[in-house]
Amino acid sequence: MPINNVRRQGAGKWLALAIALSAAMALVPGAQAHAQAREAATDTTPAADVGVFADAPAGLPAQLADFDAYIEDIRARFEVPGMAVAIVKEGRVVLERGYGTRDLESKVPVDERTLFAIASNTKAFTAAALSMLADEGKLKMDDRVVDHLPWFRMSDAYVTGEMRIRDLLAHRSGLGLGAGDLLYWPGSKYTTEEVARRLKDVPLKGGFRDRYAYDNILFGVAQLVVESASGQPFREFLQTRIFRPLGMDDTRFNSDYLQAGDNVATGYAQADFTNLVAAPRVSWGNVSGAGGIYSSVHDLTNWVRVQLDGGVISGEGDSARRLFSQKRQREMWSMITPIPVAKPSVPALAAATPNYAGYGEGWSLSDYRGRKLVWHTGGWPGFVSRITLVPEQNLGIIVLTSAEQGGAFQAATMRVLDAYLDGPRTDWTSAYLSARGDAQEKADKSWQEHIAKRDLRSKPSLPLSAYVATYRDPWYGDIVVERTGDKLRIRFAKTPDLVGTLSHWQHDTFVVRWDERWLNADAFLTFSLEPDGAIREGRMQAISPLTDFSFDFHDLRLVPLKPDAG
């Protein structure tokens, strides 16, 4: 999970949550649920031949009679180049459609098979992979992680020893929000195992199993557990054990595996939170279990249907062909970590505020209009998305978008929910635009407060050359400050996109302005000095509250290396 805070749920990566996210998470309906029986009319032909399910036409509720116009209005008002939406009801696809264009240059239309980055919606696939291995007796969800990865270490010995596989999926480890994300966000040169091994130096911010704090890094560890228990690379496991059996033929493990000629959308970001620009195609090749998959609404309808059918791919009863057991599905959809419900940021979203919220195994849980829902969002450079299940209604909703505008997928999802749950016709588009405006107003106020407290007469304590050094953080690694002409430049050694210019703000604080403006992550860098005037350390923090939480600059402790240090 942008605007820049939409990633990784709350959502994704950018998760997740929608607008700029103050109360994002609390404003998105979701819920705990149980499996529903599959419709007898479902086609049982093997996936490799003609696809797992046969679609039959079905009418839409009256409230969706103008749904195409409604989506086009969302696209226009949120400036989203492309969207794709699918609705699954009673085991059948009743809507599967693309809107807008794959990119702003070619104007090729989006269709139901256009690929989008689904980001943190990947987490449910990782949870499913572990569930399948649990069904096969290759692991237990209560196994200690160190039983499968003996080298695994957290920064606390007790947490290391007590961390169970289930804990990897539930955001209750004691890590802070988005902790360690800079190891792979934006894309870095670290491997999956190198990222996981650096967890031993990532600080804990809360008690173990004490509270909810969304993370991605432990889903990378979960990916390694899948590999250890199955004996297969994670990509191969997903491809052979999930994608292929479900007929998800177009789905890609991550952007590294997109092929020439693929029907894939370009994602768009608002550089400096204003100008719409094409975002680069980013790959989480090192933490793919948290958010790497590219898929289409066409492929995802099969994923949604197997979820709603309690893990059944085809057939019925004891002879059914299954992806995972119904027992495991119930556990994936059972609340492990409660989440406080926040007050809505604007009154217009009060009706969307759930009575409860929580997280299971790779799924968010909450309620809406008396119904339980199971859902997740995803955020990525240029892409945000949401998948929502209403098990009691045997209903699934998929919304994929090619811009970092969480309000767009929220407004689309809420209209469909209201149509099937007998809710009133509500202008959700205006409601989420209002929330976005409120978030922007707060960000503007925050910036003005910084300006008001700035001492324009102050100067750095040291000459610029004294700040030049290689700085080392215990968990990230090396960050270099160098002088180019009359400017200081900064670069993160393992992250090619994190390169920028330092400009003096006040005293020993500088503003880091990144070259890549789509990042929307400018930061303050403040140096503290030893009594003799040498630099003790540098500390960073994002400037804007709209900056995605995965830019966890605040966890860095940048200590200058001595000239002879390795």
C-alpha positions in Angstrom: 0.0 0.0 0.0 -0.2 7.4 -1.5 -2.0 9.1 -2.5 1.3 8.0 -1.2 0.0 6.2 1.8 -2.1 3.7 0.1 0.3 0.9 0.1 0.2 -2.4 2.0 -2.9 -2.5 3.6 -3.9 -1.2 5.8 -3.5 -2.0 3.8 0.2 -2.7 0.9 2.4 -1.9 -0.8 1.4 0.4 -1.0 -1.2 -1.6 1.7 -3.1 -0.4 1.9 -4.9 2.2 2.8 -6.7 4.3 0.8 -6.6 7.9 0.6 -3.7 9.4 2.3 -4.5 7.5 5.1 -5.3 8.7 8.3 -8.1 6.4 9.2 -7.8 4.3 6.1 -7.9 1.1 7.8 -10.8 1.7 9.9 -12.8 3.1 7.0 -12.5 0.0 4.8 -15.1 -2.7 5.4 -13.8 -6.3 5.8 -14.6 -9.3 7.9 -14.1 -12.7 9.4 -16.0 -15.3 7.5 -16.5 -19.0 6.8 -16.6 -20.9 3.5 -19.6 -21.4 1.4 -20.6 -24.5 -0.6 -19.9 -24.4 -4.3 -22.7 -24.1 -6.8 -23.5 -27.5 -8.3 -23.4 -26.0 -11.8 -19.7 -25.2 -11.6 -17.7 -26.7 -14.4 -15.4 -29.4 -13.2 -13.2 -29.6 -16.3 -9.5 -29.5 -15.3 -7.9 -26.1 -15.4 -5.2 -26.9 -17.8 -7.8 -27.7 -20.5 -10.4 -25.0 -20.5 -10.3 -23.2 -17.1 -11.7 -24.3 -13.8 -15.0 -22.6 -14.0 -17.6 -22.0 -16.6 -19.2 -18.6 -16.6 -22.9 -18.0 -17.1 -24.6 -14.7 -17.6 -26.4 -13.2 -14.6 -28.1 -9.9 -14.0 -26.7 -7.2 -11.9 -28.6 -5.5 -9.1 -30.6 -2.4 -10.1 -28.2 -0.1 -8.3 -25.5 -1.2 -10.7 -27.4 -0.4 -13.9 -25.2 2.7 -14.4 -22.0 1.0 -13.1 -20.0 1.7 -16.2 -20.7 5.4 -16.0 -20.0 5.3 -12.2 -16.5 3.8 -12.8 -15.8 6.4 -15.6 -16.7 9.1 -13.2 -14.3 7.7 -10.6 -11.6 7.5 -13.1 -12.1 11.1 -14.2 -12.3 12.6 -10.7 -9.4 10.6 -9.2 -7.3 10.8 -12.4 -6.9 7.1 -12.8 -5.8 6.1 -16.4 -7.0 2.5 -16.1 -9.2 0.3 -14.0 -10.5 -3.3 -14.1 -13.4 -4.6 -12.0 -14.9 -8.1 -11.6 -17.8 -9.3 -9.5 -18.3 -13.0 -8.6 -21.7 -14.0 -7.2 -22.9 -17.5 -6.4 -19.9 -19.1 -8.1 -20.4 -17.2 -11.4 -18.7 -14.1 -12.9 -21.4 -11.5 -13.3 -19.1 -8.7 -14.3 -15.6 -8.7 -15.7 -14.5 -5.5 -17.4 -11.8 -3.1 -18.1 -12.0 0.7 -18.2 -9.7 3.4 -19.5 -6.3 2.7 -21.1 -3.3 0.6 -20.3 -1.1 3.7 -20.7 -1.6 7.4 -21.6 0.6 7.1 -24.7 -0.7 4.2 -26.7 -4.3 4.5 -25.5 -4.7 0.8 -25.8 -7.9 -0.1 -23.8 -7.8 -2.0 -20.5 -9.7 -5.3 -20.7 -10.5 -8.0 -18.3 -7.1 -9.7 -18.9 -4.9 -6.6 -18.4 -2.3 -7.3 -15.8 -1.9 -4.9 -12.8 0.5 -5.2 -9.8 -1.7 -6.5 -7.0 0.9 -5.7 -4.3 -0.2 -6.8 -0.8 -3.0 -8.9 -2.2 -0.1 -11.3 -2.7 -0.1 -11.9 1.0 -3.1 -14.2 0.8 -1.3 -16.3 -1.7 1.6 -16.7 0.7 -0.8 -17.7 3.5 -2.5 -20.2 1.1 0.8 -21.7 0.3 1.6 -22.3 4.0 -1.9 -23.7 4.5 -1.4 -26.2 1.7 1.8 -27.4 3.2 0.1 -27.6 6.6 -2.6 -29.8 5.0 0.1 -32.1 3.7 1.8 -32.4 7.1 5.0 -30.7 6.0 4.6 -28.0 8.6 2.3 -26.9 11.4 1.2 -23.3 11.7 2.3 -23.4 15.3 5.8 -24.6 14.4 8.6 -22.3 15.6 10.1 -20.5 12.6 13.6 -21.6 13.8 12.5 -25.2 13.3 12.4 -24.5 9.6 15.0 -21.7 9.3 17.6 -22.4 12.0 19.4 -19.2 11.2 16.3 -17.0 11.7 16.8 -14.2 14.3 14.8 -11.3 15.6 16.4 -8.5 17.6 15.1 -10.2 20.8 16.1 -13.7 21.8 12.7 -14.5 23.3 10.8 -13.3 20.2 13.2 -15.4 18.0 12.4 -18.6 20.0 8.7 -18.0 20.2 8.0 -16.7 16.7 5.6 -19.3 15.1 4.7 -19.6 11.4 1.3 -18.2 12.1 2.9 -15.1 13.6 4.6 -14.3 10.3 1.2 -13.7 8.8 -0.6 -11.7 11.5 1.3 -8.4 12.0 1.8 -8.8 15.8 5.5 -9.4 16.0 6.5 -6.3 17.9 8.0 -4.7 14.8 6.9 -1.1 14.1 4.8 -0.1 11.1 6.6 -1.0 7.9 9.7 -1.9 9.8 12.6 -2.9 7.6 10.9 -2.0 4.4 13.8 0.1 3.2 15.7 -3.1 2.7 13.6 -3.7 -0.4 11.5 -0.6 -0.9 12.2 0.9 -3.4 13.8 -2.1 -5.1 17.2 -3.0 -3.6 20.1 -5.3 -4.4 19.6 -7.5 -1.3 18.4 -11.1 -1.7 15.4 -12.5 0.1 17.6 -14.3 2.6 19.8 -11.3 3.1 16.7 -9.2 4.0 15.5 -11.9 6.4 18.9 -12.2 8.1 19.0 -8.4 8.7 15.9 -8.7 10.9 18.2 -9.4 13.9 19.1 -5.7 13.8 15.7 -4.2 13.1 14.4 -2.7 16.3 11.2 -3.9 18.0 8.7 -1.1 18.9 6.2 -3.1 20.9 5.6 -6.2 22.8 5.5 -9.6 21.1 1.8 -10.3 20.1 0.9 -7.1 21.9 -0.6 -5.0 19.2 -1.2 -4.7 15.4 1.5 -3.1 13.3 1.5 -3.8 9.6 4.8 -5.3 8.2 6.0 -6.8 5.0 9.3 -8.2 5.9 7.9 -11.3 7.8 6.0 -12.3 4.7 9.4 -12.6 3.1 10.4 -14.9 5.9 7.2 -16.9 5.3 8.2 -17.2 1.6 11.5 -18.8 2.8 9.5 -21.2 5.0 7.5 -22.3 2.0 10.7 -23.0 0.1 12.2 -24.9 3.0 9.1 -27.1 3.7 8.2 -27.7 0.0 11.7 -28.1 -1.5 10.6 -25.7 -4.3 11.5 -22.1 -5.1 8.6 -19.9 -4.1 7.9 -18.9 -7.7 7.7 -22.5 -8.8 5.4 -23.4 -5.9 3.0 -20.6 -6.8 3.1 -21.4 -10.5 2.6 -25.2 -10.2 0.5 -25.4 -7.1 -1.8 -22.4 -7.3 -1.7 -20.5 -10.6 -1.8 -23.5 -12.9 -4.5 -25.5 -11.0 -6.7 -22.4 -10.9 -6.2 -21.5 -14.6 -4.4 -18.3 -13.7 -2.4 -18.5 -16.9 -1.7 -14.8 -17.4 -0.6 -14.2 -13.8 3.1 -13.4 -13.2 5.2 -14.0 -10.0 6.5 -10.5 -10.2 7.5 -7.9 -12.7 10.8 -9.7 -13.5 8.7 -12.4 -15.2 6.6 -10.1 -17.4 7.1 -11.1 -21.0 7.2 -9.1 -24.2 3.7 -8.8 -25.5 2.1 -9.2 -22.1 -1.2 -7.2 -21.7 0.1 -5.1 -18.8 -0.9 -1.7 -17.5 1.5 1.1 -16.8 1.2 2.5 -13.2 1.0 6.2 -12.6 2.1 8.2 -9.5 1.6 11.9 -8.6 5.1 13.2 -8.5 5.4 15.7 -5.6 1.8 14.7 -4.9 0.6 16.8 -7.9 1.8 15.8 -11.4 0.7 12.5 -12.9 3.8 10.6 -14.2 4.4 7.0 -15.2 6.0 5.1 -12.3 8.9 2.8 -13.0 8.2 -0.9 -13.1 9.4 -2.0 -9.6 10.0 -5.6 -8.6 10.1 -7.0 -5.0 12.3 -9.8 -6.2 13.6 -10.1 -2.6 10.3 -10.1 -0.7 7.9 -11.4 -3.3 5.8 -13.1 -0.6 4.7 -9.7 0.6 3.7 -8.2 -2.6 5.0 -9.2 -6.0 2.2 -10.7 -8.1 0.9 -9.2 -11.3 -2.6 -10.4 -12.2 -5.8 -9.6 -14.0 -9.4 -9.5 -12.9 -10.0 -12.4 -15.2 -7.5 -14.6 -13.4 -8.4 -13.3 -10.0 -12.0 -14.4 -10.4 -10.8 -18.0 -10.1 -8.8 -17.1 -7.0 -11.9 -15.5 -5.4 -14.2 -18.4 -6.3 -11.9 -21.0 -4.7 -11.8 -18.8 -1.6 -15.6 -18.5 -1.4 -15.9 -22.3 -2.1 -13.8 -23.2 1.0 -10.7 -24.3 -1.0 -12.6 -26.4 -3.5 -11.3 -26.2 -7.1 -13.7 -28.7 -8.7 -16.1 -31.5 -7.7 -17.9 -31.9 -4.4 -17.8 -33.7 -1.1 -15.0 -36.0 -0.2 -14.0 -36.4 -3.8 -13.6 -32.7 -4.4 -10.3 -31.4 -5.8 -9.0 -28.9 -3.3 -6.4 -26.2 -3.1 -6.5 -26.2 0.7 -8.8 -27.7 3.4 -11.9 -25.9 4.7 -10.4 -26.1 8.2 -7.4 -24.2 7.0 -9.6 -21.6 5.3 -11.5 -21.0 8.5 -8.3 -20.4 10.3 -7.0 -18.0 7.6 -10.2 -16.0 8.0 -10.2 -16.1 11.8 -9.1 -13.0 13.7 -5.6 -13.3 15.3 -4.8 -9.7 15.8 -7.5 -7.1 16.8 -7.2 -3.7 15.3 -8.6 -0.5 16.9 -11.3 1.1 14.9 -10.5 4.8 14.3 -12.9 7.6 14.0 -13.6 8.4 10.3 -11.5 11.3 9.0 -14.6 12.9 7.4 -18.3 12.6 8.4 -19.2 11.3 4.9 -17.4 8.1 5.6 -19.1 7.3 8.9 -21.3 4.7 7.3 -18.2 2.8 6.1 -16.7 2.6 9.6 -16.8 -1.0 10.9 -17.9 -2.2 14.3 -14.7 -4.3 14.6 -11.5 -4.8 12.6 -8.7 -7.4 12.8 -6.2 -9.4 10.8 -6.1 -13.2 10.2 -3.6 -15.0 8.1 -2.9 -12.8 5.2 -6.5 -11.3 5.2 -8.0 -8.3 6.8 -11.3 -8.8 8.7 -14.2 -6.4 9.6 -17.9 -5.9 9.0 -20.2 -3.8 6.9 -24.0 -3.6 7.2 -24.2 -6.6 9.4 -22.2 -8.8 7.1 -18.8 -10.3 7.7 -16.2 -9.5 5.1 -12.7 -10.8 4.3 -10.6 -8.4 2.3 -7.2 -7.0 1.5 -5.8 -4.0 -0.3 -2.5 -3.5 -2.1 -0.3 -0.6 -3.0 2.6 -0.3 -5.4 4.3 2.4 -7.4 1.5 3.4 -9.7 -1.0 0.7 -8.7 -3.5 0.2 -5.9 -6.1 -2.5 -5.6 -8.7 -4.2 -3.4 -10.1 -7.7 -3.2 -13.2 -8.1 -1.0 -15.2 -11.3 -0.1 -18.6 -11.4 1.5 -18.9 -15.1 2.3 -22.5 -15.0 3.6 -23.6 -13.6 0.2 -21.1 -15.8 -1.8 -19.9 -12.5 -3.2 -16.5 -11.4 -4.4 -15.4 -8.0 -5.7 -12.1 -7.3 -7.4 -10.9 -3.7 -8.2 -7.5 -3.0 -9.8 -6.3 0.5 -10.7 -3.3 2.0 -12.3 -2.9 5.1 -10.1 -2.0 5.6 -6.5 -5.5 6.7 -5.5 -7.0 4.4 -2.9 -10.3 6.4 -2.9 -10.9 5.1 -6.4 -10.9 1.4 -5.5 -12.8 2.2 -2.3 -15.6 4.0 -4.1 -16.0 1.2 -6.6 -16.0 -1.5 -3.9 -18.5 0.4 -1.7 -21.0 0.8 -4.6 -21.0 -2.9 -5.3 -21.3 -3.8 -1.6 -24.3 -1.5 -1.2 -25.9 -2.9 -4.3 -25.8 -6.5 -2.9 -26.3 -5.7 0.7 -29.4 -3.4 0.2 -27.5 -0.3 1.2 -28.7 3.2 0.1 -27.3 4.8 -3.0 -24.4 6.8 -1.7 -22.0 9.2 -3.5 -18.9 7.3 -2.3 -16.7 9.1 -4.9 -17.3 12.5 -3.3 -16.9 11.0 0.2 -13.4 9.6 -0.6 -12.5 12.7 -2.5 -13.4 14.6 0.7 -11.1 12.3 2.8 -8.3 12.9 0.3 -8.7 16.6 0.6 -8.7 16.4 4.3 -5.5 14.4 4.3 -3.9 17.0 1.9 -5.0 19.8 4.1 -3.4 18.3 7.1 -0.2 17.7 5.2 -0.2 21.3 4.1 -0.7 22.5 7.6 2.2 20.2 8.8 4.5 21.8 6.2 3.5 25.3 7.2 4.3 24.5 10.9 7.8 23.3 9.8 8.3 26.6 7.9 7.1 28.7 10.9 9.6 27.1 13.2 12.6 27.3 10.8 15.5 29.6 11.7 16.5 31.1 8.5 19.6 32.8 10.0 21.1 29.5 11.2 24.0 27.8 9.6 25.5 24.3 9.7 27.9 23.8 12.6 30.5 22.4 10.3 31.8 23.0 6.8 30.0 20.9 4.2 33.0 18.7 3.7 32.8 17.6 7.3 29.4 15.9 6.6 30.9 13.8 3.8 31.3 10.2 4.9 30.0 6.7 4.5 27.4 6.1 7.3 26.3 2.7 8.4 23.0 1.7 9.8 22.9 -1.7 11.7 20.0 -3.1 9.7 20.0 -1.3 6.4 23.7 -1.0 5.7 25.7 1.8 4.1 24.4 5.2 3.1 26.9 7.6 1.5 27.0 11.4 1.7 29.4 12.9 -0.8 30.1 16.4 -2.2 29.5 17.3 -5.8 30.6 20.9 -6.5 28.9 23.1 -3.9 26.2 20.5 -3.1 25.9 17.5 -0.8 24.5 14.3 -2.4 23.2 11.2 -0.6 22.7 7.7 -1.9 21.6 4.4 -0.3 24.2 1.9 -1.3 21.8 -1.0 -2.0 18.8 1.0 -3.3 19.4 2.6 -6.7 16.3 4.9 -6.6 17.3 6.5 -3.2 19.7 9.1 -4.5 19.1 12.8 -3.8 20.5 16.2 -2.9 20.9 17.7 0.6 19.9 21.3 1.1 20.4 23.1 4.4 17.2 23.6 6.4 18.4 24.9 9.8 21.2 24.2 12.2 22.5 20.7 11.4 19.3 19.6 9.7 19.2 19.2 5.9 16.3 18.4 3.6 16.8 15.3 1.3 15.2 15.9 -2.0 15.2 12.6 -4.0 16.0 12.7 -7.7 13.1 10.4 -8.4 10.1 12.7 -7.7 7.5 9.9 -8.0 8.8 8.6 -4.6 7.0 11.4 -2.7 9.3 10.7 0.2 11.5 13.8 0.8 13.0 13.7 4.3 14.8 15.6 7.0 18.3 14.5 7.9 19.6 15.8 11.2 23.2 15.3 12.4 24.2 15.3 16.1 27.7 16.1 17.2 30.2 14.8 19.7 31.6 17.3 22.3 34.7 17.7 20.1 32.5 18.6 17.1 32.8 15.3 15.2 29.6 13.9 13.8 28.1 11.3 16.2 25.2 10.1 14.0 22.5 11.1 11.5 18.8 10.6 12.0 16.1 10.9 9.3 12.3 11.4 9.2 9.9 11.8 6.3 8.7 15.4 5.9 5.1 14.8 4.7 2.5 12.8 6.6 1.4 11.6 3.1 4.7 9.7 2.6 4.2 6.0 2.5 5.0 4.2 5.7 7.4 1.9 4.0 9.9 4.7 3.9 10.9 3.9 7.5 13.6 6.5 7.6 12.9 7.1 11.3 14.4 3.7 12.2 17.8 4.5 10.8 20.8 5.2 13.0 23.5 6.5 10.6 26.9 6.3 12.3 29.9 7.6 10.2 32.5 4.9 9.5 36.1 5.6 10.3 38.2 6.0 7.2 39.8 2.6 7.6 36.5 0.8 8.4 35.4 -1.9 6.0 
